Amino acid sequence: MEYRLGNSIRVKDKGETEAMECPSCKSTVRFKVFRNMDVRFIAKYPLLEAQGVYFLVCPKCAGIFTVDEDQGDLLAKGQKYAVGPYDLKKLKKFK
């Protein structure tokens, strides 16, 4: 299976969350937060559409989860309580 976490080659470290339970391994951990860009060409003005893609990695089981861009922006600004265990989403398969 292949997953996409943006299409930029620059993955940026954005810190870590407060301790919360990992949905995969059920351990209480501080997830590492990373950001990548997803840039697409579209057939309307402006020609580029860019979105930030935030993903969190569990240090125990290496489980990877995504969060909404708004919540990721809050995490990047230092609000460690912006994401809870119910905000974590599983990755979608790349087709």
N, C-alpha and C positions, 0 to 999 in steps of 0.2 A: 504494500500500500504506500502511496505517496501523499504527502500533505504539503500545502503551501502556506508559508508564513510571510507573505509579502514577496516582492520580487527585486528588492534592492540587495546589493552585496554588503551594505553597511548595517550591521546589527548593533544597536547601542544598549548598553547596560543602564537601566533606569532605577536601580536600587532593589529594595526588597519590601515585602509586606510585613505586617504584624503576624504573629504566630496564629495559624489556623489549620484546621484538619484537611489533609489531602484526600480527595475523593477516591483516589486509586489505592493507596496503601494504608489509609486511615491513621497516619502518623500526624502529630501536631508539629508543623514546621513553618519556617519563614521562607516563602517562595521568592526566588529571584525573578525580577521583572526585566524584560527586554522589549525593545521596540524596533520595528522594521517598517519600511515604507512599501506601499502597494501603489504603483503608478501605472495608469492605463491611458492609452490614446483613445479618444472618443471622437465621433463625427459631429460635434457641435462645439460652440465656443464656450469656454476655453478648451483647447484641444487636449489638455492634460487634466486628468483627475487623479489626485493623490490622497491617500488615506494612511493614517498611522495604524499599524497592526501591532497590538500589544500581546505578548504571551508570557506566561508564568511557568517556571520549571521547578518541580519538587526536588530538593536536594537528596532525598532518601531513595525514591524509586525512579527518578528522571521522568515522571509524568509531565506532560505538557498540556497546558490549558490556555484558552484565550479569554479576554474580557472585552467589553465594549470600549470604543475609542475614548469616550467621555470619561469612563472610570480609569482608563489607563493614563489619561492626561492628569487626572487628580493624583494618581500614584506618583507620576513623574514630578509633580510639584511638591511632593513630600507628605501628602495626606495618606498615611499608611492604613487608615481605616476605611478608605474609599471602596475597598473590595472585601467581600465576605465569602465564605465557602459556597454560598448559593449563587454567586455571580460567575463562578468558573464554568466555562463551556468546553466541551470536548471538541477536538479538531474535526473539521469536515474533510472527507476524502477528496483528493484532487482528481478531477476527471479529465 
